[in-house]
Amino acid sequence: MSIQKSVISNGLKTSAQALNVCFMVDEQGREVQVTPSMVKGLCAQLLQRCKSKAKAA
């Protein structure tokens, strides 16, 4: 049965709880969950790089 037919006949089932999960693949091919602290750290690093490039220009 195609996805379209399945949704039409069974309806689209959704969870009441939102789930925000992200994974990336490391050098060994393993899935690693991306955490909020990882995202914050990367944003801080990016901001620092942008500031140093602006000062150099």
BANU-482975 format. One line per 2 residues: number of its first residue (from 1); their letters; for each residue x, y, z of N, C-alpha, C, CB. Coordinates in Angstrom, 1 decimal, decimal comma. Glycine has a CB too. Layout:
<nodes>
NUM	a	X:Y:Z:X:Y:Z:X:Y:Z:X:Y:Z  ...
</nodes>
This chain:
<nodes>
1	ms	0,9:-1,2:0,0:0,0:0,0:0,0:0,9:1,2:0,0:-1,0:0,0:1,2  0,6:2,2:-0,8:1,4:3,4:-0,9:1,1:4,3:0,4:1,0:4,2:-2,2
3	iq	2,0:5,2:0,6:1,9:6,1:1,7:0,6:6,9:1,6:3,1:7,0:1,9  0,3:7,4:0,4:-0,9:8,2:0,2:-2,1:7,4:0,5:-0,9:8,7:-1,3
5	ks	-2,2:6,2:0,1:-3,4:5,3:0,3:-3,5:5,0:1,8:-3,3:4,0:-0,5  -2,3:4,8:2,5:-2,3:4,5:3,9:-2,8:5,7:4,7:-0,9:4,1:4,3
7	vi	-2,4:6,9:4,4:-2,8:8,1:5,1:-4,3:8,3:4,9:-2,0:9,3:4,6  -4,8:8,1:3,6:-6,2:8,3:3,3:-7,1:7,3:4,1:-6,5:8,2:1,8
9	sn	-6,6:6,0:4,1:-7,5:5,0:4,8:-7,3:5,0:6,3:-7,1:3,6:4,2  -6,1:5,2:6,8:-5,9:5,1:8,2:-5,8:6,4:9,0:-4,6:4,4:8,5
11	gl	-5,7:7,5:8,2:-5,5:8,8:8,8:-4,1:9,1:9,2:-6,4:8,9:10,1  -3,7:10,3:9,5:-2,4:10,7:9,8:-2,3:10,8:11,3:-2,0:12,1:9,2
13	kt	-1,6:9,9:11,9:-1,4:9,8:13,4:-0,3:10,6:13,8:-1,2:8,3:13,8  -0,6:11,5:14,7:0,5:12,4:15,3:0,5:12,3:16,8:0,2:13,9:14,9
15	sa	1,7:12,5:17,3:1,9:12,5:18,7:1,5:13,8:19,3:3,4:12,1:19,1  1,0:13,8:20,5:0,7:15,0:21,2:1,9:15,7:21,7:-0,3:14,8:22,4
17	qa	3,0:15,0:21,9:4,2:15,6:22,4:5,2:15,8:21,3:4,8:14,6:23,5  5,7:17,0:21,2:6,7:17,3:20,1:8,0:16,7:20,5:6,8:18,9:19,9
19	ln	8,7:16,2:19,5:10,0:15,5:19,8:11,0:16,2:18,8:9,9:14,0:19,6  11,9:16,9:19,4:13,0:17,5:18,6:14,3:16,8:18,9:13,1:19,1:19,0
21	vc	14,7:16,0:18,0:15,9:15,2:18,1:16,7:15,3:16,8:15,6:13,7:18,5  18,0:15,4:16,9:18,8:15,5:15,7:20,0:14,7:16,0:19,2:17,0:15,4
23	fm	20,5:14,0:14,9:21,7:13,2:15,0:22,6:13,5:13,9:21,3:11,7:14,9  23,9:13,3:14,1:24,9:13,5:13,0:25,7:12,2:13,1:25,8:14,8:13,2
25	vd	26,5:12,0:12,0:27,3:10,8:11,9:28,8:11,3:12,1:27,2:10,2:10,5  29,5:10,6:13,0:30,9:10,9:13,4:31,8:10,3:12,4:31,2:10,5:14,8
27	eq	33,1:10,4:12,6:34,1:9,9:11,7:34,1:8,4:11,6:35,5:10,3:12,2  33,6:7,7:12,6:33,6:6,2:12,6:32,2:5,7:12,1:33,8:5,7:14,0
29	gr	31,4:6,6:11,6:30,1:6,2:11,1:29,0:6,0:12,1:30,3:5,0:10,3  29,2:6,4:13,3:28,2:6,2:14,4:27,4:7,4:14,5:28,9:5,9:15,8
31	ev	26,1:7,2:14,8:25,2:8,3:15,0:25,4:8,9:16,4:23,7:7,8:14,9  25,5:10,2:16,4:25,7:10,9:17,7:24,6:12,0:17,8:27,1:11,6:17,7
33	qv	23,9:12,0:19,0:22,8:12,9:19,2:23,4:14,3:19,4:21,9:12,5:20,4  22,8:15,3:18,6:23,2:16,7:18,8:22,4:17,2:20,0:22,9:17,5:17,5
35	tp	23,1:17,8:20,9:22,5:18,3:22,1:22,4:19,8:22,0:23,3:17,9:23,4  21,5:20,4:22,8:21,4:21,9:22,8:22,8:22,6:23,2:20,4:22,3:23,8
37	sm	23,5:22,0:24,1:24,8:22,6:24,5:25,8:22,6:23,3:25,4:21,8:25,7  25,7:21,5:22,5:26,6:21,5:21,3:26,2:22,6:20,4:26,4:20,1:20,6
39	vk	25,0:22,8:20,2:24,5:23,9:19,3:24,9:25,3:19,8:23,0:23,8:19,1  24,7:25,5:21,1:25,1:26,8:21,7:26,6:27,0:21,6:24,7:26,8:23,2
41	gl	27,4:25,9:21,8:28,9:26,1:21,7:29,3:26,4:20,3:29,5:24,8:22,1  28,7:25,8:19,3:29,0:26,1:17,9:28,6:27,5:17,5:28,3:25,1:17,0
43	ca	27,5:27,9:18,0:27,0:29,3:17,7:28,0:30,3:18,3:25,6:29,5:18,3  28,5:30,0:19,5:29,5:30,9:20,2:30,8:31,0:19,4:29,8:30,4:21,6
45	ql	31,2:29,8:18,9:32,4:29,8:18,1:32,3:30,5:16,8:32,8:28,3:17,7  31,1:30,4:16,1:30,8:31,1:14,9:30,8:32,6:15,1:29,5:30,6:14,3
47	lq	30,2:33,0:16,2:30,1:34,4:16,5:31,5:35,0:16,7:29,2:34,7:17,7  32,3:34,2:17,4:33,7:34,7:17,7:34,5:34,8:16,4:34,4:33,7:18,6
49	rc	34,3:33,9:15,5:35,0:34,0:14,1:34,5:35,2:13,4:34,7:32,7:13,3  33,2:35,5:13,4:32,6:36,6:12,7:33,2:37,9:13,2:31,1:36,6:12,8
51	ks	33,3:38,0:14,6:33,8:39,2:15,2:35,3:39,4:14,8:33,7:39,1:16,7  36,1:38,3:14,8:37,5:38,5:14,5:37,7:38,8:13,0:38,3:37,2:14,8
53	ka	36,9:38,3:12,1:37,0:38,7:10,7:36,6:40,2:10,5:36,1:37,8:9,9  35,6:40,6:11,3:35,1:42,0:11,1:36,2:43,0:11,6:33,8:42,3:11,9
55	ka	36,9:42,6:12,7:38,0:43,5:13,2:39,2:43,5:12,2:38,5:42,9:14,5  39,4:42,4:11,5:40,5:42,3:10,6:40,2:43,1:9,3:40,8:40,9:10,2
57	a	39,0:43,3:8,9:38,6:44,0:7,7:38,7:45,5:7,8:37,3:43,6:7,3
</nodes>
